[in-house]
Amino acid sequence: MLAQQRQQAILERVRSHGGVRVADLVRELGVSDMTIRRDLEVLAERGLLEKVHGGATALGPGSTEEPGFTAKSARQQQEKEAIARHAAGLVRPGTAVALSAGTTTWALAHHLIGVPELTVITNSIPVAEVFHRNPRTDRTVVLTGGMRTPSDALVGPVAVAAIRRLHVDTLFLGVHGMSVRAGFTTPNLLESETDRELVTAATRLVVPADHTKWNTVGISTIAELSEAHVVISDAGLPEDARTDLAERAGQLIIAEGSQ
């Protein structure tokens, strides 16, 4: 087996199983320990896997990786539901709110269908669909328009122009990740621009984000942690994350029933 063929076989095993051990590769591929270690070094230098003690693992999600809406909606459902219930308690009848794209904001939308005299601004097709399927004569829903992303957000200049002259009481901002270094982030550059416009339009910024978003970093920053008036997360949020968010955001809320 040529080196290139062997390295491809190693990479396929890593992608399939999430990681490999040097000892297993030596046995399976019939080459020396040193040969396997050189192969792993080559693949790591090319950014295709991460070397660890005794083997290698698959890389974490890239900063531009953007899962589709259906894939994301299947993750952390219990946590997102608990966060959404708590977030809905922050909405008063007769106010204007914005919901950015995201599966947690989509869960929140289901809890807002009974709120009277609500004005909703959104760049999310699934969020708008929730309200469309549950109509109220005293509710106004504005869907921004724009170019559609894999996460079913509408972004780009059309969306930005629609948002620019609007003002809302509260923005519920769905995020791909959050960290001390990068703040609240997204893997989509155009979505970041659109979301920043929503942040500017809002008097209050609320970020509903489950614990898996902590230390996940997308390619573009939407807002710094300190810009959030409220962050709502779940019981799985690590203690160090709670400390960092409590110090930087206006308020950190851990949703009850999220465990």
DAQUI-V276331 format. One record per helix or strand of 3 or more residues. SS is the DSSP state (helix for helix, strand for strand). FROM is the first residue (numbers start at 1). TO is the last residue. If there is no record, write none. Layout:
BEGIN
ss->SS from->FROM to->TO
ss->SS from->FROM to->TO
END
This chain:
BEGIN
ss->helix from->3 to->17
ss->strand from->19 to->21
ss->helix from->22 to->29
ss->helix from->33 to->45
ss->strand from->50 to->52
ss->strand from->55 to->57
ss->helix from->69 to->73
ss->helix from->77 to->88
ss->strand from->96 to->99
ss->helix from->103 to->112
ss->strand from->119 to->122
ss->helix from->125 to->133
ss->strand from->140 to->143
ss->strand from->153 to->155
ss->helix from->157 to->164
ss->strand from->168 to->172
ss->strand from->177 to->179
ss->strand from->183 to->186
ss->helix from->189 to->201
ss->strand from->202 to->208
ss->helix from->211 to->213
ss->strand from->220 to->223
ss->helix from->225 to->227
ss->strand from->230 to->233
ss->helix from->239 to->248
ss->strand from->252 to->254
END
